[in-house]
Amino acid sequence: MICVETRSFQQQIEVLKHLASDRALMVCAWLYPESELQSIAGFDTDLVPVGLQPVTTYGDNHQPRHTTLCIASNDAFEAFSDAESEVRANCDCLALYTEGESSWYASAIGHEGMCLLNTEATPSALRNAGFTISNEAPPWW
């Protein structure tokens, strides 16, 4: 696991953009259990998840919901960025997936000020962009 500390929601979006520039990825937003929104940032929420591994699991057999999986494009990131207050209030995280795989590749966890990469190899795009990267979680986490 690789951790990238971020100072803002916009910086988290930038991390996800850099990751998507390195390889073809898909993106979705995972909703908090209490959120009842049917769409966020113009993306419908799936009532029946499509077999993706959620980044966060909850007790009581809660099945988390997420937005429709879409191509991790500049347009998708701009839509989430434009809806920042809605995303922050209703979503646990934004997650990237490799097409055809159920495990998440990376996640921006807004309320934690952290991006996580579910890999051991640090993508060169992040290092080249100057992000602070660590193989260990920060002591405050």
ZAFILUM-995392 format. One record per atom (N, C-alpha, C): z, y, x; residue number from 1. Coordinates in steps of 0.05 Angstrom, whole numbers, plus 5000, padded with zeros to 4 digits. Each point is the difference from the previous one (the first is absolute). Layout:
<loza w="Z" v="Y" u="X" nupa="NUM"/>
...
END
This chain:
<loza w="5000" v="4976" u="5017" nupa="1"/>
<loza w="5000" v="5024" u="4983" nupa="1"/>
<loza w="5000" v="5025" u="5018" nupa="1"/>
<loza w="4984" v="5019" u="4993" nupa="2"/>
<loza w="4998" v="5025" u="5014" nupa="2"/>
<loza w="5009" v="5022" u="4981" nupa="2"/>
<loza w="5017" v="5018" u="5010" nupa="3"/>
<loza w="5010" v="5023" u="4985" nupa="3"/>
<loza w="4988" v="5026" u="5010" nupa="3"/>
<loza w="4993" v="5017" u="4981" nupa="4"/>
<loza w="4989" v="5027" u="5006" nupa="4"/>
<loza w="5017" v="5019" u="4984" nupa="4"/>
<loza w="5017" v="5016" u="5014" nupa="5"/>
<loza w="5016" v="5020" u="4985" nupa="5"/>
<loza w="4982" v="5023" u="4993" nupa="5"/>
<loza w="5003" v="5010" u="4976" nupa="6"/>
<loza w="4984" v="5022" u="4990" nupa="6"/>
<loza w="5018" v="5022" u="4988" nupa="6"/>
<loza w="4992" v="5025" u="5002" nupa="7"/>
<loza w="5016" v="5022" u="4991" nupa="7"/>
<loza w="4994" v="5008" u="4971" nupa="7"/>
<loza w="4976" v="4992" u="4990" nupa="8"/>
<loza w="4992" v="5010" u="4974" nupa="8"/>
<loza w="4982" v="4980" u="4986" nupa="8"/>
<loza w="4996" v="5003" u="4975" nupa="9"/>
<loza w="4981" v="4984" u="4984" nupa="9"/>
<loza w="4972" v="5003" u="5012" nupa="9"/>
<loza w="4993" v="5025" u="5006" nupa="10"/>
<loza w="4973" v="5005" u="5010" nupa="10"/>
<loza w="4996" v="4985" u="5027" nupa="10"/>
<loza w="5021" v="4999" u="5017" nupa="11"/>
<loza w="4997" v="4986" u="5025" nupa="11"/>
<loza w="4997" v="4970" u="4995" nupa="11"/>
<loza w="5013" v="4989" u="4979" nupa="12"/>
<loza w="4997" v="4972" u="4993" nupa="12"/>
<loza w="4971" v="4995" u="4992" nupa="12"/>
<loza w="4989" v="5018" u="4984" nupa="13"/>
<loza w="4972" v="4997" u="4992" nupa="13"/>
<loza w="4982" v="5000" u="5025" nupa="13"/>
<loza w="5006" v="5017" u="5020" nupa="14"/>
<loza w="4984" v="5000" u="5025" nupa="14"/>
<loza w="5002" v="4974" u="5015" nupa="14"/>
<loza w="5024" v="4988" u="5000" nupa="15"/>
<loza w="5003" v="4973" u="5013" nupa="15"/>
<loza w="4982" v="4980" u="4986" nupa="15"/>
<loza w="5001" v="4999" u="4974" nupa="16"/>
<loza w="4983" v="4981" u="4985" nupa="16"/>
<loza w="4970" v="5005" u="5005" nupa="16"/>
<loza w="4992" v="5026" u="5001" nupa="17"/>
<loza w="4972" v="5007" u="5005" nupa="17"/>
<loza w="4992" v="4989" u="5028" nupa="17"/>
<loza w="5017" v="5004" u="5020" nupa="18"/>
<loza w="4993" v="4991" u="5026" nupa="18"/>
<loza w="4997" v="4970" u="5001" nupa="18"/>
<loza w="5018" v="4986" u="4986" nupa="19"/>
<loza w="4998" v="4971" u="5000" nupa="19"/>
<loza w="4974" v="4991" u="4986" nupa="19"/>
<loza w="4993" v="5013" u="4978" nupa="20"/>
<loza w="4976" v="4993" u="4986" nupa="20"/>
<loza w="4975" v="5007" u="5016" nupa="20"/>
<loza w="5002" v="5018" u="5019" nupa="21"/>
<loza w="4977" v="5007" u="5016" nupa="21"/>
<loza w="4994" v="4979" u="5021" nupa="21"/>
<loza w="5020" v="4983" u="5006" nupa="22"/>
<loza w="4997" v="4978" u="5019" nupa="22"/>
<loza w="4988" v="4975" u="4989" nupa="22"/>
<loza w="5003" v="4996" u="4973" nupa="23"/>
<loza w="4990" v="4975" u="4988" nupa="23"/>
<loza w="4998" v="5005" u="4970" nupa="23"/>
<loza w="4985" v="4983" u="4986" nupa="24"/>
<loza w="4996" v="5002" u="4971" nupa="24"/>
<loza w="5025" v="4990" u="4986" nupa="24"/>
<loza w="5012" v="5018" u="4984" nupa="25"/>
<loza w="5025" v="4993" u="4986" nupa="25"/>
<loza w="4999" v="5009" u="4971" nupa="25"/>
<loza w="5018" v="4989" u="4985" nupa="26"/>
<loza w="5003" v="5008" u="4971" nupa="26"/>
<loza w="5028" v="5013" u="4998" nupa="26"/>
<loza w="5004" v="5016" u="4980" nupa="27"/>
<loza w="5025" v="5014" u="4996" nupa="27"/>
<loza w="5009" v="4999" u="4971" nupa="27"/>
<loza w="5026" v="5000" u="4996" nupa="28"/>
<loza w="5012" v="5002" u="4973" nupa="28"/>
<loza w="5028" v="5013" u="5003" nupa="28"/>
<loza w="5010" v="5009" u="4978" nupa="29"/>
<loza w="5027" v="5011" u="4999" nupa="29"/>
<loza w="5017" v="4981" u="4984" nupa="29"/>
<loza w="5024" v="4993" u="5011" nupa="30"/>
<loza w="5019" v="4983" u="4987" nupa="30"/>
<loza w="5020" v="5017" u="4985" nupa="30"/>
<loza w="5005" v="4995" u="4975" nupa="31"/>
<loza w="5017" v="5016" u="4983" nupa="31"/>
<loza w="5029" v="4991" u="5001" nupa="31"/>
<loza w="5018" v="5019" u="4997" nupa="32"/>
<loza w="5029" v="4993" u="4997" nupa="32"/>
<loza w="5003" v="4984" u="4974" nupa="32"/>
<loza w="5020" v="4983" u="4998" nupa="33"/>
<loza w="5004" v="4984" u="4976" nupa="33"/>
<loza w="5003" v="5017" u="4974" nupa="33"/>
<loza w="5012" v="5023" u="5002" nupa="34"/>
<loza w="5004" v="5016" u="4976" nupa="34"/>
<loza w="4976" v="5017" u="4992" nupa="34"/>
<loza w="4979" v="5001" u="5016" nupa="35"/>
<loza w="4977" v="5016" u="4993" nupa="35"/>
<loza w="4984" v="4985" u="4978" nupa="35"/>
<loza w="4992" v="5016" u="4980" nupa="36"/>
<loza w="4984" v="4989" u="4978" nupa="36"/>
<loza w="4973" v="5012" u="4999" nupa="36"/>
<loza w="4992" v="5014" u="5021" nupa="37"/>
<loza w="4973" v="5013" u="5000" nupa="37"/>
<loza w="4978" v="4979" u="4998" nupa="37"/>
<loza w="4979" v="5007" u="4986" nupa="38"/>
<loza w="4977" v="4983" u="4997" nupa="38"/>
<loza w="4978" v="5006" u="5021" nupa="38"/>
<loza w="5003" v="5024" u="5012" nupa="39"/>
<loza w="4981" v="5007" u="5022" nupa="39"/>
<loza w="5014" v="5021" u="5018" nupa="39"/>
<loza w="4992" v="5000" u="5025" nupa="40"/>
<loza w="5010" v="5018" u="5020" nupa="40"/>
<loza w="4977" v="5009" u="5017" nupa="40"/>
<loza w="4998" v="5026" u="5004" nupa="41"/>
<loza w="4979" v="5011" u="5017" nupa="41"/>
<loza w="4972" v="4992" u="4991" nupa="41"/>
<loza w="4997" v="4994" u="4974" nupa="42"/>
<loza w="4974" v="4991" u="4990" nupa="42"/>
<loza w="4995" v="4970" u="5002" nupa="42"/>
<loza w="5019" v="4985" u="5010" nupa="43"/>
<loza w="4998" v="4971" u="5003" nupa="43"/>
<loza w="5017" v="4987" u="4979" nupa="43"/>
<loza w="4988" v="4982" u="4984" nupa="44"/>
<loza w="5015" v="4985" u="4980" nupa="44"/>
<loza w="5021" v="4982" u="5014" nupa="44"/>
<loza w="5022" v="4995" u="4986" nupa="45"/>
<loza w="5019" v="4981" u="5010" nupa="45"/>
<loza w="4995" v="4973" u="4987" nupa="45"/>
<loza w="5002" v="4979" u="5017" nupa="46"/>
<loza w="4995" v="4973" u="4990" nupa="46"/>
<loza w="5025" v="4989" u="4987" nupa="46"/>
<loza w="4996" v="4991" u="4975" nupa="47"/>
<loza w="5023" v="4988" u="4986" nupa="47"/>
<loza w="5005" v="4972" u="5010" nupa="47"/>
<loza w="4979" v="4987" u="5010" nupa="48"/>
<loza w="5003" v="4974" u="5011" nupa="48"/>
<loza w="4991" v="5002" u="5029" nupa="48"/>
<loza w="5018" v="4998" u="5019" nupa="49"/>
<loza w="4992" v="5003" u="5028" nupa="49"/>
<loza w="4979" v="4979" u="5008" nupa="49"/>
<loza w="4983" v="5007" u="5019" nupa="50"/>
<loza w="4977" v="4983" u="5008" nupa="50"/>
<loza w="5007" v="4982" u="5024" nupa="50"/>
<loza w="5025" v="4993" u="5003" nupa="51"/>
<loza w="5008" v="4981" u="5021" nupa="51"/>
<loza w="5006" v="5013" u="5027" nupa="51"/>
<loza w="5002" v="5027" u="5001" nupa="52"/>
<loza w="5007" v="5013" u="5024" nupa="52"/>
<loza w="5030" v="4997" u="5006" nupa="52"/>
<loza w="5006" v="4997" u="5026" nupa="53"/>
<loza w="5028" v="5000" u="5008" nupa="53"/>
<loza w="5011" v="5028" u="4999" nupa="53"/>
<loza w="5021" v="5005" u="4984" nupa="54"/>
<loza w="5012" v="5026" u="4999" nupa="54"/>
<loza w="5015" v="5006" u="5026" nupa="54"/>
<loza w="5001" v="5026" u="5007" nupa="55"/>
<loza w="5015" v="5008" u="5024" nupa="55"/>
<loza w="5030" v="4998" u="4995" nupa="55"/>
<loza w="5008" v="5008" u="4976" nupa="56"/>
<loza w="5029" v="4999" u="4993" nupa="56"/>
<loza w="5003" v="4980" u="4977" nupa="56"/>
<loza w="5020" v="4983" u="5001" nupa="57"/>
<loza w="5006" v="4982" u="4978" nupa="57"/>
<loza w="5027" v="5009" u="4988" nupa="57"/>
<loza w="5002" v="4994" u="4974" nupa="58"/>
<loza w="5024" v="5008" u="4985" nupa="58"/>
<loza w="5012" v="4976" u="4987" nupa="58"/>
<loza w="5026" v="5002" u="4994" nupa="59"/>
<loza w="5014" v="4978" u="4987" nupa="59"/>
<loza w="4993" v="4997" u="4971" nupa="59"/>
<loza w="5014" v="4982" u="4987" nupa="60"/>
<loza w="4996" v="4995" u="4971" nupa="60"/>
<loza w="4972" v="4992" u="4993" nupa="60"/>
<loza w="4986" v="4986" u="5018" nupa="61"/>
<loza w="4973" v="4990" u="4996" nupa="61"/>
<loza w="4980" v="5022" u="4992" nupa="61"/>
<loza w="5006" v="5025" u="5008" nupa="62"/>
<loza w="4982" v="5022" u="4994" nupa="62"/>
<loza w="4973" v="4996" u="5014" nupa="62"/>
<loza w="4979" v="5002" u="4986" nupa="63"/>
<loza w="4973" v="4998" u="5011" nupa="63"/>
<loza w="4989" v="5028" u="5004" nupa="63"/>
<loza w="5000" v="5011" u="5025" nupa="64"/>
<loza w="4991" v="5027" u="5003" nupa="64"/>
<loza w="4971" v="5004" u="4992" nupa="64"/>
<loza w="4994" v="5024" u="4991" nupa="65"/>
<loza w="4972" v="5007" u="4992" nupa="65"/>
<loza w="4988" v="5018" u="5022" nupa="65"/>
<loza w="4974" v="5000" u="5001" nupa="66"/>
<loza w="4986" v="5017" u="5019" nupa="66"/>
<loza w="4975" v="5011" u="4987" nupa="66"/>
<loza w="4989" v="5021" u="5013" nupa="67"/>
<loza w="4974" v="5011" u="4990" nupa="67"/>
<loza w="4978" v="4980" u="5007" nupa="67"/>
<loza w="4978" v="5004" u="4988" nupa="68"/>
<loza w="4976" v="4984" u="5005" nupa="68"/>
<loza w="4994" v="5003" u="5030" nupa="68"/>
<loza w="4994" v="4977" u="5012" nupa="69"/>
<loza w="4993" v="4999" u="5029" nupa="69"/>
<loza w="4972" v="5013" u="5003" nupa="69"/>
<loza w="4997" v="5019" u="5018" nupa="70"/>
<loza w="4974" v="5013" u="5005" nupa="70"/>
<loza w="4995" v="5003" u="5030" nupa="70"/>
<loza w="4976" v="5007" u="5006" nupa="71"/>
<loza w="4993" v="5003" u="5028" nupa="71"/>
<loza w="5016" v="5023" u="5012" nupa="71"/>
<loza w="5011" v="4997" u="5023" nupa="72"/>
<loza w="5017" v="5020" u="5014" nupa="72"/>
<loza w="4981" v="5021" u="5012" nupa="72"/>
<loza w="4990" v="5017" u="4983" nupa="73"/>
<loza w="4981" v="5021" u="5008" nupa="73"/>
<loza w="5013" v="5027" u="5001" nupa="73"/>
<loza w="4987" v="5019" u="5011" nupa="74"/>
<loza w="5011" v="5028" u="5000" nupa="74"/>
<loza w="5004" v="5010" u="4972" nupa="74"/>
<loza w="4982" v="4992" u="4981" nupa="75"/>
<loza w="5004" v="5008" u="4972" nupa="75"/>
<loza w="5025" v="4989" u="4988" nupa="75"/>
<loza w="5006" v="4974" u="5006" nupa="76"/>
<loza w="5024" v="4988" u="4989" nupa="76"/>
<loza w="5025" v="5014" u="5012" nupa="76"/>
<loza w="5000" v="5004" u="5026" nupa="77"/>
<loza w="5023" v="5013" u="5013" nupa="77"/>
<loza w="5003" v="5029" u="4989" nupa="77"/>
<loza w="4978" v="5014" u="4995" nupa="78"/>
<loza w="5002" v="5027" u="4989" nupa="78"/>
<loza w="5012" v="4999" u="4972" nupa="78"/>
<loza w="4992" v="4981" u="4984" nupa="79"/>
<loza w="5011" v="4997" u="4973" nupa="79"/>
<loza w="5031" v="4996" u="5001" nupa="79"/>
<loza w="5009" v="4982" u="5017" nupa="80"/>
<loza w="5029" v="4996" u="5003" nupa="80"/>
<loza w="5013" v="5025" u="5011" nupa="80"/>
<loza w="4988" v="5013" u="5019" nupa="81"/>
<loza w="5011" v="5024" u="5012" nupa="81"/>
<loza w="5002" v="5023" u="4979" nupa="81"/>
<loza w="4979" v="5003" u="4983" nupa="82"/>
<loza w="5001" v="5021" u="4980" nupa="82"/>
<loza w="5021" v="4995" u="4979" nupa="82"/>
<loza w="5008" v="4974" u="4996" nupa="83"/>
<loza w="5020" v="4993" u="4980" nupa="83"/>
<loza w="5027" v="4994" u="5013" nupa="83"/>
<loza w="5005" v="5014" u="5023" nupa="84"/>
<loza w="5024" v="4994" u="5015" nupa="84"/>
<loza w="5026" v="4999" u="4984" nupa="84"/>
<loza w="5005" v="5020" u="4983" nupa="85"/>
<loza w="5025" v="5000" u="4985" nupa="85"/>
<loza w="5002" v="4976" u="4981" nupa="85"/>
<loza w="4978" v="4993" u="4987" nupa="86"/>
<loza w="4999" v="4977" u="4982" nupa="86"/>
<loza w="5004" v="4974" u="5015" nupa="86"/>
<loza w="4988" v="4998" u="5024" nupa="87"/>
<loza w="5002" v="4976" u="5016" nupa="87"/>
<loza w="5029" v="4997" u="5010" nupa="87"/>
<loza w="5011" v="5022" u="5010" nupa="88"/>
<loza w="5028" v="4999" u="5011" nupa="88"/>
<loza w="5020" v="4993" u="4979" nupa="88"/>
<loza w="4996" v="5010" u="4975" nupa="89"/>
<loza w="5019" v="4995" u="4978" nupa="89"/>
<loza w="4997" v="4972" u="4989" nupa="89"/>
<loza w="4977" v="4987" u="5002" nupa="90"/>
<loza w="4996" v="4975" u="4986" nupa="90"/>
<loza w="4993" v="4976" u="5018" nupa="90"/>
<loza w="4995" v="5004" u="5026" nupa="91"/>
<loza w="4991" v="4979" u="5017" nupa="91"/>
<loza w="5018" v="4994" u="5023" nupa="91"/>
<loza w="5005" v="4975" u="5005" nupa="92"/>
<loza w="5015" v="4991" u="5023" nupa="92"/>
<loza w="4985" v="5004" u="5025" nupa="92"/>
<loza w="4974" v="4994" u="4999" nupa="93"/>
<loza w="4984" v="5002" u="5025" nupa="93"/>
<loza w="4970" v="5000" u="4993" nupa="93"/>
<loza w="4984" v="5008" u="5020" nupa="94"/>
<loza w="4971" v="4996" u="5000" nupa="94"/>
<loza w="4996" v="4977" u="5020" nupa="94"/>
<loza w="4983" v="4981" u="4993" nupa="95"/>
<loza w="4996" v="4977" u="5018" nupa="95"/>
<loza w="4971" v="4994" u="5005" nupa="95"/>
<loza w="4994" v="4992" u="5024" nupa="96"/>
<loza w="4973" v="4993" u="5008" nupa="96"/>
<loza w="4998" v="4969" u="5002" nupa="96"/>
<loza w="4978" v="4989" u="4992" nupa="97"/>
<loza w="4994" v="4972" u="5000" nupa="97"/>
<loza w="4973" v="4995" u="5012" nupa="97"/>
<loza w="4997" v="4979" u="5015" nupa="98"/>
<loza w="4973" v="4991" u="5009" nupa="98"/>
<loza w="4987" v="4986" u="4976" nupa="98"/>
<loza w="4976" v="5007" u="4994" nupa="99"/>
<loza w="4986" v="4988" u="4977" nupa="99"/>
<loza w="5001" v="4970" u="5001" nupa="99"/>
<loza w="5008" v="4988" u="4978" nupa="100"/>
<loza w="5001" v="4970" u="4998" nupa="100"/>
<loza w="5026" v="4988" u="5009" nupa="100"/>
<loza w="5019" v="5017" u="5010" nupa="101"/>
<loza w="5026" v="4990" u="5009" nupa="101"/>
<loza w="5022" v="5010" u="4982" nupa="101"/>
<loza w="5020" v="4984" u="4995" nupa="102"/>
<loza w="5021" v="5008" u="4982" nupa="102"/>
<loza w="5023" v="5014" u="5015" nupa="102"/>
<loza w="5003" v="4996" u="5026" nupa="103"/>
<loza w="5022" v="5013" u="5015" nupa="103"/>
<loza w="4992" v="5029" u="5007" nupa="103"/>
<loza w="5019" v="5018" u="4998" nupa="104"/>
<loza w="4995" v="5028" u="5006" nupa="104"/>
<loza w="4997" v="5003" u="5031" nupa="104"/>
<loza w="4983" v="5018" u="5007" nupa="105"/>
<loza w="4994" v="5006" u="5028" nupa="105"/>
<loza w="5018" v="5024" u="5010" nupa="105"/>
<loza w="5003" v="5020" u="4983" nupa="106"/>
<loza w="5016" v="5023" u="5006" nupa="106"/>
<loza w="5010" v="5013" u="4975" nupa="106"/>
<loza w="5022" v="5015" u="5003" nupa="107"/>
<loza w="5012" v="5013" u="4977" nupa="107"/>
<loza w="5012" v="5026" u="5008" nupa="107"/>
<loza w="4996" v="5021" u="4983" nupa="108"/>
<loza w="5013" v="5025" u="5003" nupa="108"/>
<loza w="5022" v="5002" u="4979" nupa="108"/>
<loza w="5025" v="5000" u="5009" nupa="109"/>
<loza w="5023" v="5000" u="4982" nupa="109"/>
<loza w="5011" v="5029" u="5000" nupa="109"/>
<loza w="4991" v="5015" u="4980" nupa="110"/>
<loza w="5006" v="5029" u="4998" nupa="110"/>
<loza w="5029" v="5007" u="5002" nupa="110"/>
<loza w="5017" v="4987" u="4985" nupa="111"/>
<loza w="5028" v="5007" u="4999" nupa="111"/>
<loza w="5015" v="4993" u="5026" nupa="111"/>
<loza w="4988" v="4983" u="5017" nupa="112"/>
<loza w="5012" v="4992" u="5025" nupa="112"/>
<loza w="4990" v="5017" u="5024" nupa="112"/>
<loza w="4978" v="5015" u="4996" nupa="113"/>
<loza w="4988" v="5014" u="5022" nupa="113"/>
<loza w="4990" v="4981" u="5021" nupa="113"/>
<loza w="4988" v="4978" u="4991" nupa="114"/>
<loza w="4992" v="4979" u="5019" nupa="114"/>
<loza w="4974" v="4987" u="4990" nupa="114"/>
<loza w="4984" v="4993" u="5020" nupa="115"/>
<loza w="4977" v="4982" u="4995" nupa="115"/>
<loza w="5005" v="4975" u="5015" nupa="115"/>
<loza w="4993" v="4978" u="4988" nupa="116"/>
<loza w="5004" v="4973" u="5013" nupa="116"/>
<loza w="4973" v="4987" u="5002" nupa="116"/>
<loza w="4996" v="4987" u="5023" nupa="117"/>
<loza w="4977" v="4983" u="5004" nupa="117"/>
<loza w="5008" v="4972" u="5003" nupa="117"/>
<loza w="4989" v="4983" u="4984" nupa="118"/>
<loza w="5007" v="4971" u="4999" nupa="118"/>
<loza w="4983" v="4985" u="5021" nupa="118"/>
<loza w="5003" v="5009" u="5025" nupa="119"/>
<loza w="4985" v="4989" u="5022" nupa="119"/>
<loza w="5015" v="5004" u="5026" nupa="119"/>
<loza w="4992" v="4987" u="5020" nupa="120"/>
<loza w="5013" v="5004" u="5027" nupa="120"/>
<loza w="4982" v="5018" u="5017" nupa="120"/>
<loza w="4975" v="5002" u="4994" nupa="121"/>
<loza w="4981" v="5016" u="5016" nupa="121"/>
<loza w="4999" v="5029" u="4990" nupa="121"/>
<loza w="5005" v="5019" u="5017" nupa="122"/>
<loza w="4998" v="5028" u="4992" nupa="122"/>
<loza w="4971" v="5009" u="4999" nupa="122"/>
<loza w="4991" v="5009" u="4976" nupa="123"/>
<loza w="4973" v="5010" u="4998" nupa="123"/>
<loza w="4995" v="5024" u="5018" nupa="123"/>
<loza w="4978" v="5000" u="5015" nupa="124"/>
<loza w="4994" v="5022" u="5019" nupa="124"/>
<loza w="4998" v="5027" u="4985" nupa="124"/>
<loza w="4991" v="5000" u="4975" nupa="125"/>
<loza w="4996" v="5025" u="4986" nupa="125"/>
<loza w="5027" v="5015" u="4998" nupa="125"/>
<loza w="5022" v="4986" u="4995" nupa="126"/>
<loza w="5026" v="5013" u="4998" nupa="126"/>
<loza w="5009" v="5011" u="5027" nupa="126"/>
<loza w="4998" v="4984" u="5020" nupa="127"/>
<loza w="5009" v="5009" u="5027" nupa="127"/>
<loza w="4983" v="5024" u="5008" nupa="127"/>
<loza w="4974" v="4998" u="4996" nupa="128"/>
<loza w="4982" v="5022" u="5008" nupa="128"/>
<loza w="5005" v="5026" u="4985" nupa="128"/>
<loza w="5010" v="4997" u="4975" nupa="129"/>
<loza w="5006" v="5023" u="4983" nupa="129"/>
<loza w="5027" v="5012" u="5007" nupa="129"/>
<loza w="5016" v="4988" u="5017" nupa="130"/>
<loza w="5025" v="5011" u="5009" nupa="130"/>
<loza w="5024" v="4993" u="4983" nupa="130"/>
<loza w="4998" v="4980" u="4982" nupa="131"/>
<loza w="5023" v="4992" u="4984" nupa="131"/>
<loza w="5021" v="4986" u="5017" nupa="131"/>
<loza w="5025" v="5003" u="4993" nupa="132"/>
<loza w="5022" v="4986" u="5014" nupa="132"/>
<loza w="5003" v="4973" u="4989" nupa="132"/>
<loza w="4996" v="4980" u="5016" nupa="133"/>
<loza w="4998" v="4972" u="4992" nupa="133"/>
<loza w="5022" v="4984" u="5014" nupa="133"/>
<loza w="5013" v="4981" u="4985" nupa="134"/>
<loza w="5020" v="4984" u="5012" nupa="134"/>
<loza w="4999" v="4971" u="4988" nupa="134"/>
<loza w="5007" v="4981" u="5016" nupa="135"/>
<loza w="5002" v="4972" u="4991" nupa="135"/>
<loza w="5027" v="4995" u="4987" nupa="135"/>
<loza w="5018" v="5020" u="5001" nupa="136"/>
<loza w="5027" v="4997" u="4988" nupa="136"/>
<loza w="5005" v="5022" u="4980" nupa="136"/>
<loza w="5014" v="4994" u="4979" nupa="137"/>
<loza w="5007" v="5020" u="4980" nupa="137"/>
<loza w="5019" v="5021" u="5013" nupa="137"/>
<loza w="4998" v="5025" u="4991" nupa="138"/>
<loza w="5019" v="5020" u="5011" nupa="138"/>
<loza w="5029" v="4994" u="4992" nupa="138"/>
<loza w="5019" v="5009" u="5016" nupa="139"/>
<loza w="5028" v="4993" u="4995" nupa="139"/>
<loza w="5010" v="5009" u="4973" nupa="139"/>
<loza w="4989" v="5021" u="4988" nupa="140"/>
<loza w="5010" v="5009" u="4974" nupa="140"/>
<loza w="4990" v="4983" u="4977" nupa="140"/>
<loza w="4981" v="4982" u="5005" nupa="141"/>
<loza w="4988" v="4985" u="4978" nupa="141"/>
<loza w="5015" v="4975" u="4994" nupa="141"/>
END
